[in-house]
Amino acid sequence: MLEHEMERPFIQICIENQWCDDHYAQKVWDQRMMLNHDDRKMFLRKVSVIINSSHHETTLRLAKKIYHELAGFVNDRGAMQSRLTPEKIDSRKAFREETGQPIDEA
């Protein structure tokens, strides 16, 4: 499913299942553009799971859980990444590669 084809089903599923209203569903979708390339790919993979899972009663709870993870992810990670300079992001990546340790991105 192409990215532009995912937007409407994602928003519609969020609203129909009362996970959020139209405005907030659209905000979550739009904030994906604040994520870096790898995080945006992860976002779209999870949206695909939400869309596919929502068609089956047995997996609807999984879709809801993933939606809430996504909403938090774009609010926290996207906002943080948009404030960091490219130099700061590069230094964090270098630190992680050299030490193998995660860094506190809060």
Buried (B, 14 or more C-beta within 10 A) or exposed (E): EEEEEBBEBBBBBBBEBEBBEEEBBBBBBEBBEBBBEEBBEBBBEBBBBBBBBBEEEEBBEBBBEBBEEBBEBBBEBBEBBEEBEEEEBEEBEEEEEEEEEEEEEE
